[in-house]
Amino acid sequence: MNKRFSGAGILTLAACSFLLFSGCGGARDDSVIRIGGIFPLSGEVAVYGVDCRNGVELALSEINAAGGVNGRQLVLIAEDDEGNPEKSVNAYKKLVTRDRVNVIIGSLTSGCTAAVAALAQNQGILQIAPAATGPAITRIGDYIFRACFTDPFQGRVCGRFVTETLGLRNTAVLYDISNDYSSGLYENFKAAVEAAGGTVTAESYSTGDKDFYAQITKIKSVSPEVVYLPDYYSTVALVAKQLRNSGVNVPLVGSDGWDGVTSNAGDEVLNSYYSNHYASDSDDPKVQTFVAAYEAAYNAKPTFGGALGYDCVYMLRDALAKTEDPSDTRALRDAFQATDGSYVTGNLRFDGERNPVKTVTMLEIVKDDSGALTTVYKTSIEPDA
């Protein structure tokens, strides 16, 4: 069972029910700053949503324990969208109209985040997307930011990793043609590999498929040196097992959706690498402090969702500290745009489309001393492509 915060460390909806209820229909309570959160706390990607909410709560507890921001405590009002865009919209409307938040962190997936971004832009609500990597999201407007790198950059980085770091050219890809995340990563991976003189053999499937042997037979026929699997960990575990069962034992490379695969797969994912937002085994003091605090609070190692949620709050803290009135979202937006600092997921500043300029970390899947699967830092690739 996860440990929870108590005392004055963090203010949640339950802890502040009186404040929030008494504020409905009346004057805004200026003793607190309300932050809306939309996360998939149930459903297929709940592992990331719960982790992200945990990272947000951990950051809030630290900031509130240190006195808050400009004398105000920070209140999180979290909603579960189950990874469903329609429920994301419902959560957004509740947070803005009933809870009257000016800032929303979330949601996690690109589809859910995009579903509320136009509403946020039209109403001047600052939206910070922790992990929505779809490139079009921040183009919706200047109130929409993200803490993660984009799919095009991530796909190109994986192509560069395969050709430059691993030195491989004959590549194969198995991707979800019905999923924008997976297909977008494939397209950018393909462009990077071909730009380096490599070849790409691609096969596809649709969301929900369980049998990949027909596609794997075609992939095996070209004797690839490496296979790229841009999908989420649950599907990756199935594909990897079928690849190994078919005798395809070359390195596997994946995307940030792999995070969590070491707890949901076996030896079939050894000899694999994936792109991620940070390395939990980094010797960076900020990372070490975050990981230790997260493990103490939740008795688990944080995935990228936790790290990005944590960074969202600290970036917001830094912007709020420069904003005299937290309800002035135009000033808050401008302060957020000026972010330029060092956080758990790296040194970060925003480009003109409010995408972070930051490094991508490549992780390798190995076994630890006890024989359990884990990840170790492999290399970092700078944002020059």
Steps between C-alpha positions, in 0.01 A plus 500: 500500500630840410595734777314831499597846616349640818509823696575832338713362219239481223152638456267276298135522410402294802712707738360825364137403449381781724708759320382387161135458595479833673656665195234372258285784378680752721828686509817320402705380797835672446672312782563206267588446135287230344661275239286267293633158407365266232658155508412148382478352849325192361506331161779372276756773573415545867853409608621828348203703620534386861873559486449849358248592769740364761782714361273806508398427860860446606608835353205677659577351839858626481400847382223537759727379780745774397229766530325475165528771236479866600340393827233285335463124530441298183187282471473208257155405374551177303256339258514157331436501125574127458698584187172591326488839317129550572564455870796737472261769377257429782784520753619829350155658517457394862841638600449833327133569576452343843850507647602816311861406432723714278760228439459140390770234498403225258390288348756229420427368152502724196136431409371588846719808522396627158134451591518778759776721357271710279270562796795602716633732231164667442445556872855610581572200724868406525529132401820306569517159334744274687534220243287573192755465220275566196654790307177687425395556861694817579412646160142537627600817680735696721349384829595137425840367614656158539773363725600209274673481165287446189441183298687626192810572707473174692461297179799671338708446813429127494602489134822680583562269796466193278724629223754702700526330841419141407647534149216306335340571162262212408199582716145373537200664665179351637255777589132574573359659185183607683684693770639848424771461765634176354469594133651844557802351670541249217494770232770708670713196584483397135606845382803505732614149406467563129681833534792303647500258207306223670199297389165455673262207464168586661203288603191623682215385721195662660430588862380195691670240279661213690646281227796649311652185351399579139677835514799351680541236228538779242742689723711190560532442124714815462738405784488837677781611729256676733122532548332826605178461703337841559211411730396473866652241731202261511504449122880504487513208746279292269690592184841439659400152617375407154814640337723292726279191451548547125878511532539877456764567766641829377489816714159659552463877526197689625348825619399654831183289494724210601544643848363236735580206271756357745216429743277350233729283288772237528836426344358564154564871551869456578731641233264794471521878525241777516483877503386664819475833678748423775709220652414407857859380552645838399769645728338846468426611860155629396409160361636315801306724739179461302525122468578456871208723601261326262601154618458608863154636430365232270722194549564481126748628243355786294444461129539797267143600589600574858808695397314711244212570738751609763675729252170654389434617854848642554487685169163637604641594841778695332255681272256577783784647705549758223127578471349751740143379449459123436157564347664708224549209261645721225785604732534139622515378142777748419695399811462133409620566145818652649586175685870425480627274773618162619239242598483125559452423132782730395589858416190649343392803307210546256514563129257725313232228493531439876676168454790433736850501361663215694699180467360151443628219721550150360460215750613138474306209651720271709477271802605624842696299755183324616411394147213747463459709188595864534624789289837673493611818332647440154555843343349845447422658166491876471217694331679585181275319254 
